[in-house]
Amino acid sequence: QVQLVESGGGLVQAGGSLRLSCAASGRTFSSYRMGWFRQAPGKERELVATISWSGSIIEYADSVKGRFTISRGNAKNTVYLQMNSLKPEDTAVYYCNLRTIAQDNYWGQGTQVTVSS
């Protein structure tokens, strides 16, 4: 099993910045990638950004390109999401995700990000 613990959400004004952190523990040796997804009220969960376990493959949603940066910590089981130039439409619950080589998905408990206009 894999456990994911997120931190760093909060309330920020439009144009501001936040940094989310996610630490994975447990059976992370079979991990393929880590990433962030988000879900706004009344909407489906959507991909924000992912990074491969090696760190060599990074993917962003078009809506966050140029504003958000995903990175890995020195300890490979940590992933960060630096969010700059935040917009009200970025308001959502952000979930950390870990996908294994076997395509199993693990999720964190979610952290609320609220951007006021």
C-alpha positions as CSV (number, residue, x, y, z in Angstrom):
1,Q,0.0,0.0,0.0
2,V,1.0,3.6,-0.5
3,Q,0.1,6.6,1.7
4,L,0.1,10.1,0.4
5,V,0.0,13.2,2.6
6,E,-0.5,16.6,1.1
7,S,0.0,20.1,2.6
8,G,0.2,23.7,1.4
9,G,-3.3,24.6,0.4
10,G,-5.1,27.8,1.5
11,L,-6.7,31.0,0.5
12,V,-4.9,33.5,-1.7
13,Q,-5.8,36.5,-3.8
14,A,-5.7,36.3,-7.6
15,G,-2.2,36.8,-8.9
16,G,-0.7,35.2,-5.8
17,S,1.2,32.0,-5.3
18,L,1.0,28.8,-3.3
19,R,3.2,25.7,-3.1
20,L,1.7,22.3,-2.5
21,S,3.7,19.4,-1.1
22,C,3.0,15.6,-1.2
23,A,5.0,13.0,0.6
24,A,4.5,9.3,-0.3
25,S,5.3,6.4,2.0
26,G,4.8,2.7,1.9
27,R,5.4,0.5,-1.2
28,T,6.7,3.3,-3.4
29,F,9.3,1.1,-5.1
30,S,6.7,0.2,-7.8
31,S,5.9,3.8,-8.6
32,Y,5.6,5.0,-12.2
33,R,4.7,8.6,-11.7
34,M,3.4,11.2,-9.2
35,G,1.2,14.1,-9.9
36,W,-1.5,16.5,-9.0
37,F,-5.2,16.5,-10.0
38,R,-7.9,18.9,-9.0
39,Q,-11.7,18.9,-8.7
40,A,-13.8,22.0,-8.6
41,P,-17.4,21.9,-7.3
42,G,-19.7,20.4,-9.8
43,K,-16.8,19.3,-12.1
44,E,-14.9,16.2,-12.8
45,R,-11.5,15.6,-11.4
46,E,-8.9,16.8,-13.9
47,L,-5.1,16.4,-14.4
48,V,-3.0,19.4,-13.4
49,A,0.5,18.1,-13.7
50,T,2.5,14.8,-13.5
51,I,6.1,13.8,-13.3
52,S,7.7,10.5,-13.9
53,W,9.5,8.7,-11.2
54,S,12.8,9.5,-12.8
55,G,11.7,13.1,-13.2
56,S,12.4,13.0,-17.0
57,I,8.8,13.2,-18.2
58,I,6.6,16.1,-17.1
59,E,3.1,16.8,-18.3
60,Y,0.9,19.9,-17.7
61,A,-2.7,20.7,-18.4
62,D,-2.9,23.5,-20.9
63,S,-4.7,25.7,-18.4
64,V,-1.7,25.8,-16.1
65,K,1.2,25.8,-18.5
66,G,3.6,28.7,-17.8
67,R,2.1,29.3,-14.3
68,F,2.5,26.0,-12.4
69,T,5.7,24.0,-12.0
70,I,5.9,20.4,-10.7
71,S,9.1,19.1,-9.2
72,R,10.5,16.2,-7.2
73,G,12.2,16.5,-3.9
74,N,15.7,15.2,-3.2
75,A,13.9,12.2,-1.7
76,K,12.1,10.8,-4.7
77,N,9.0,10.1,-2.7
78,T,8.1,13.9,-2.5
79,V,6.5,16.0,-5.1
80,Y,5.8,19.7,-5.2
81,L,3.5,21.9,-7.2
82,Q,4.5,25.6,-7.3
83,M,1.5,27.6,-8.4
84,N,2.0,31.2,-9.5
85,S,-0.3,33.8,-11.1
86,L,-3.2,32.0,-9.5
87,K,-6.7,32.7,-11.0
88,P,-10.1,32.3,-9.4
89,E,-10.7,29.4,-11.8
90,D,-7.9,27.5,-10.1
91,T,-10.1,27.2,-7.0
92,A,-10.5,23.4,-6.3
93,V,-9.5,20.6,-4.1
94,Y,-6.1,19.5,-5.2
95,Y,-5.2,15.8,-4.9
96,C,-1.9,14.2,-5.0
97,N,-1.7,11.0,-7.1
98,L,0.8,8.2,-7.4
99,R,0.4,5.6,-10.2
100,T,2.3,2.4,-10.0
101,I,3.9,0.4,-12.8
102,A,0.9,-1.9,-12.6
103,Q,-1.4,1.1,-13.2
104,D,-2.8,1.2,-9.7
105,N,-3.7,4.7,-8.5
106,Y,-3.3,6.0,-5.0
107,W,-4.8,9.3,-3.8
108,G,-4.1,11.8,-1.0
109,Q,-6.9,13.2,1.1
110,G,-7.0,16.5,-0.9
111,T,-6.1,20.0,0.0
112,Q,-8.3,23.0,-0.7
113,V,-7.0,25.9,-2.8
114,T,-9.2,29.0,-2.9
115,V,-8.3,32.0,-5.1
116,S,-10.3,35.1,-4.5
117,S,-10.8,37.7,-7.1
